[in-house]
Amino acid sequence: MQDTIWTMTAAEQAAAVRSGEVSAVEVVDSHLARIAEVNPQVNAVTQLLADRAREAAAATDRRRAAGGQLGPLAGVPFTVKESTPVEGVPTTFGVRRFRDLVAPADALPVARLRAAGAIPIGHSNMPTLVLAGMHTRSELFGETANPWDAGRTPGGSSGGDAVAVATGMAALGLGNDSGGSVRIPAQFCGVTALKPSTGRFPADRRVIGPDDPGPATQFLVTDGPLARSVDDLRLAYEVLAGSDPRDPRAVPVPVRGARLPGPVKVAVVADPGGHGVHPAVRAAVGTAAEALRDAGYDVREVPDVPRLDEALEAYDRITVTEFAPTWPAVRGLLGEGGDRFIGMVMERVRPATSDELVKLMGTWLDIRRSWAEFLEEYPLLLAPVFTEPPVEPGLESRDRAGRDRVAAAMRLCSATSFVGVPGVAVPTGVADGLPVGVQLVGRPFREDLCLDAARAVEDRLGVFTPIDPRTAA
């Protein structure tokens, strides 16, 4: 059975450990064997924590043998993005100069997953310093391949987690998202991912230094899980949610809200902003819409989402303003060519003056209000994650045309991060040998509605991973 444990869902693995059908050590060993087999082909797992994972698994087995209660994720292996601290392991951000930056403690989301019984099995690759582009390539660990087609990017910045989950090297991945960084690699690799509401999961962004970052980083970046099934995604979500005194932004909102009266209304926007959408992505939106109709949702096409272009402009201006003072130092950490993606933005967008920044903060609130009004009418939005199929590696850093093409394709992810609403990416199928999918966006703190709808899509369209990496013909 050990040969197939890695193919099981996280929920199935945890249930088998709790019942004694398999041991946690067997679960970990099955995944370690899968990593040994697959990771040399895709380079998703960077720092393998084999001995530590086995020790944690053995402790789980001892606890069960002694009659102790095991958590909802007992024995489940998960990967952790290189930007998120795991106690006793370097948090490198993919940067050579940070290879010895050993974390003194687990990040809050890592600690919560551990408390539920899950076991970190390795760090996962990402673009250098999260800033080198959408493609998962780091100065320290190199390039991660999309297991469906090595000629296409796995996306990013949480691409290592998406690849690890898609290929069965881990049952769950822990990434983060400030504009699509869990949702885009989920679409490109054929898995699910959740970008939660701002304030849903507690976090502490003081990783490199003692000071808290500015408002853009505080409110745009959210940790988010990746999984192969919506049920597993929900398990991780319920474990990660909740308040913590170390993060005053996180609020104690129940993980499930009140039942809505009548069929839930779903707004469908296949081409946000009217900037164009690939036929395969448009078809995926249509397929998901039909699945939701079949499930009893009130699905309606609407002209557009609120104030998309205005949100994108404000997003860029606020982030550039926060980032500009440190850009000269950061640029030196990014390695050869690693500065091109952000550099092109810095050349195009002027930092705001203090008066302009005050006005922008008001604009930010007003755009959030417009989205709240839209979602009051339509509790769910069905739309693309990325308006193209997976693109070639490094397109966004090649030149300005490539950068603008990628920014346009990820536009709804950027806008929804800006307004702080939740989004679940869910696969809908395979087109021309590559996975396609959609996202379901909901009201703030109604992740449950997004997950319910994603589950309805998954029930009707299926699950498409784990897969073996595909080599060129």
N, C-alpha and C positions, 0 to 999 in steps of 0.2 A: 504493500500500500504506500510505502514511503515514496516510491517513484512518482506517485500521482497526487500527493498531498498538495503540492504547489499549484495544482490546477483548481483546487477547491476555493470557494469564496472565503472571505474573511469570517463571515458568520458561521460557515460550515466548519472551518478550522477551529474556531473558538469553541463551538459546541462539541466537537470531537475531543478536544482537550479536557473540557469540563466533565464529559461523561467517562473519560478514561479510554475511549476507543483508540486514541493515539496519545502519545506523550508530546509535551511541548518541545522536548529535545528532537523528537522525530520531525516535527513541523519545521523547526529551524534547520535541521540537517537537510531536509528535502529542498528547502529554498537555497541553502548554501551550494548544494549540488547543481541546482538549476543556474545559479550565478556562475559557477565554474564552467558550465557548459555554454552559456549564452553571452555573458558579459564581454568576453574577448571579441565578439562580433559587433557589439553595439556601444560599449564603453559608457554605460549609464551609471554604474555603481563605482564610486571613486575610492572612498576609504571603507574597506570591508571590516566589519566589527564581529568577525566570526567567533572568537573566543568569548568576548563579552556577551554575545547573543546566546551562545550555548550555556554560559553561566546563568544568565537570566532565565533561560528555559528550564534548566535544572532546578532552580529555585521555585519556579511555578509548579513543577512536578512534585517537589517535596511538600509544597503547600497543599496541593490536592491530596497527596497521600496522608497528610496529617488531618484531613477533614476541613481544611480552610476553604473559604469562599473565593471563587475565582471571578474575575471581572468579565464584562461583555466581549472583550477582545483578548481573552486569555491565550497566550502563545502565538498571537498573530504577528508576523514580521512586517516591519514597515521601513521604508527609506526616508531619509531626512535631507532636504536640500542643503547644499554646502554653506548657505547663509544663515542657517538656523542652528543654534548651539546644542550639542550633545555633550553632556558632562564628561570631561576627561579626554575629549577628542578635539583636534584643531578645527576651528571654524574658519575655513580658508577663503571663502568667497571666490574660490578658483584663482587666487592671486598668489604668486610665488612668495611675496613678502609676508604673507599671512600664514604660511604653512606651519608655523609653530605657535599660532594663536590658540592655545588650548583653552577650551571652555571650562570655567570653574563650576558651572551648574547647567542643568538642562534648561532650554527655553520653556516657557510656560506650556505651549502646545505639546512639546515632547513629554513633559512631565505628566500632562493629563492623559496622553495615550498610554504611557507606562503605567499610570495608576489604574487604568482599565485593563491592564494585563498585556498590552501589546509590547513588542520587543524591537528596538532599533537594530536593524541588520546591516546598515551601511549608510554613509552619506551618498548623495547623488549629485551628478554634474549639473552645471548651469553656465550661462554666459559669464565671462569674467566680471566680477563685482556687480552682477545683475545688469550691468550697463552697456555691455559690448554689443548688444543686439538681441534679436528674437531667437536666433539660432543658438542651440546649446553647444558652445565651444568655449573652453576656458584656457587661460594661459597656463595653468598648472596641470590640468588633466586632459587637455586636448578636446577632440570632437566626439559628440554622441550621434549615433546613426539612428534614423527612423527605421524600425524593424520591418515596416511594410515595404519600404523602398529607400535604400541608402542614398539615392540621388535626390531625396526630398528631406527637408528639415523636420526634426521631431517637434519643432517649436520650442518655446521657452517663455519665461526664463526657467520654469520648472520642468524642463524637458527630460532631465535624468529620471525624475520620479515617474513621469508618464511612460517612458520606455521601460523602466523596471516593472511597473505594474502591468503594462500591456504584454510583456514577455513572460510573466509569471515569476520574476525574481523576487517580488514582494507582493503581498496581498493589498497593501495600502501604501500610498506615498503622502508625505507632508511637504507641500510647497507653499508658495505665497503668491499673491496676485495684486498688482496695482493698475492693471490695464489689460488683463488677459493672460497673465502668466501661469495660471493653472488651466484655464479654459481652452486656450489655443493649443497647448500640447495635448490636452485631452482629445480635442477634435482630430488633431493630426495623427494621433496614435490609436484612436478607436476605444478610448476609455471614458469614464465619467469624472467630473470634477465639480467642486462647489467653491464659488467665491461668496463668502457670507456677507451679511450686512456689516457696515462699519459699526464696531462696538459689540458684535456678537461673540467673538472669540477674544480672550485676553492675550496680550503680548507685551513684550518689552523690547523696544528697538535699540536699546543701549548695548550694542554688541561690540563695537570697535572701541568706543570711548565711554566716559561716564555721563555725558550729556544727552538729554533727549533731543531727537531731531525736530525740525520745523513742522509746521502744520500740514504741508503736503505729504510728507512721509508719514506723519502720525495718522492722517485720515484716509489716505489712498491705499496704503499697503495693508492687506489682510492675509493672514495665514489661511490655507485652504487644503482640504484633503483630495486625493485622487484614488479611484477604485475601479474595479471592473464591473461592478453592478451598483445600481442605485440603492439597494438595501444596505450594502457595505458602506456606501457614502453616507447614508443616514446614520448608521452606527457610529461612524467617526464623528459626524456632526454633533450628535447628542453627547458624545464624550467631551468634545472640545468646547462646547458652548458654556457660557456662564460668566459671572463676574469674578474679579480677583482684586484685592487691594493694591497689588503692584501695577494695575492698569486701570486708572480711573475712568477710561473711556468705555470699558466693558460694562454692560448693564445686565441685570438679572431678569431677562425676559424669558418666559416659558418657551421651550423648544417647539411646542405646538400651539397655534393660536385657535381662536374660536372658529367653529364651522361656519362657512359662508352660506347664506340662504340661496337656494336654487342652484342650477348649474353654474359653475365658475366660468366667468367670461374671460376669454383669451384673445388678446389683440395680436394679429399676425402682421409683421412687417418684414418682407423678404429682402428689401433693399433700403436699409436705413439711410436717410439723407438723400436718397436718389442718386448715389454716386456709382452705382453699378454693382452687379452681383453675378458670379459665375453660374451658368446653367445648372451644374451639378449641385451647387449650394442652394439655389432657388428650389430645385427639385426636392432636396432634403427637407427644406422648410415645409413644402407642400405635403410630403410624406408624413412628417410629424403632425401637421395640422389634421390630416385625415385620421391618424391614430387617436388624436385627442377627441375628435368628433365621435369616433367609434366608442370612446370611453365615456361619453356623455357630457363633455365640455361644450360650452357655447362659444364656438370659434368664429371670429369675425376678422376679416381683413380691414385694416385701417390705413389711412394715408401715410402716416409717419410717426416716429417717436418725437417727443418734445425737444426742441432747441438743440439739436445734435451739433451742428457746426459751432454754435456759440459755446457749448460745453467743451468741445475740443480745443477751441481757441483759449478759453479760460484755463483749462487743464495745463496746456503748454506754458502759458504765461506764468502761472503760479509756481509750477515746478521749476521752470528756468530761473525765476527770481530767487527761489530758495537755494538752488544748486550753484548759481553763478559764483558766489564767493569762494567755494571750495573747488571749482572746476580745474584750476591750474594744478593743484595737488593731486586730485583724483585722476586727471588725465595721465599723469606719470605712472599710475598703478595699472593702467589698462593694457599695457604691452603693445607691441607693434600692431597697428591697425585697429586695436580695440577701442580707440577713441572716436572712430569715424561715425558710428551711429548717433551718439550724443552730440558729437562735434557739429554735425549737420544741423541739429536742432538749435544749438547754441548760436550758430551763425545766422539762423533765420529769425529767431525769436529774441526780442529785446527784453531784458529784465525790467520789471515794473519799478517805478519810483514808489516812495512810501505812500503818496496820495493815491496813486494808481492801484497799489496793492490793497489799500483799504476799500476802494471801490470794487476791486475784483472779489474780495471776500463777500461783499454784499451780493454780487452777481452769482457767486457760488450758491449762496443760500436761496436766491430767487430761482435758479435753475432746479435745485432740489425741490422747491415748492411746486414748480411746473410738473415735475415727474410725480410728485405725490398726488397731484390732482389727476393726472393721467391714470395712475395705478388705482386711484379710488374708483374710477369708471371701469377699468380693466385690471383686475387683480393680478393677471399674468400677461406677460409679453412673450410671444414666440418669435424668434429671429435668429439670424446667423451668429455664430461665434466669430468666424473669419470668413469674409465674403469670397474667398477663393479656396480651392483645394490646397494641400500642402505645397509650398513653393520650394525652390532650390535653396540649399544651405547658404546663408550669408547674403541673400538678396538685399536685405535692408541696409547692409553696410557697404554695398558695392559702389553705389553712386546715389545722387539725389533722387533720380527717377525710381530706383529700387526702394529707397527709404520711403518715398511718398506713397508708393504702391502698397507697401506693407502697412504703413500707418492708416491708409484709407481702408484696407481690408479689415483691420482690427478695430475700426472706429466705434462700434457699439460696445465692445469691451472697455475701451477707454472711457466712454461716456458713462457707462453704468458704474464703473469704479468711482468716477468723479462724483456721482450723486449718492453713492454709498448703499445701493440696493443689492440684494442677493441675486446670484445667477448660477444655474446648474447647467453644465454642458453634458449632453447625452448623445451617444452615437445613433444614427438612423440607418446605417448600411455601409456598403462599399461601392464605390464608383470608379471604374477604370483601375481597379486594384488598390485604391486608396480609401481609407475611411472617410466618411462624411458624417456631419452631425449638426446639431442646433443647440441653442441655449434657451432656457426658460427663466425669465427675469420676473421678480416679484416685488411686492411691497416690502418696505423695511421690516426686518425681523419676521418675515413670513417665508423663511426657507422651507418650512413644511409644505407650503403650497407648491413651491418649485419642485421639491422632491416627489410629491405625490404625482404631479403631472409628468415628470421625467420617468417615474415608475410606470405610468400608463403607456408612455411611448415605448419603453423597454419591453414591457409585457407583450406588445403587439409586433415589435420589430426585431427583438432578440438581442443577444450579447455576442460580441465579435472577437473577444480576446479571452484567454491568452493565446498568443500566436508564437510560432518559431520565427526568428529573423529570416527574411527572404533575401536571397543572394541574387545578383544579376544573372540573367539567363545567358 
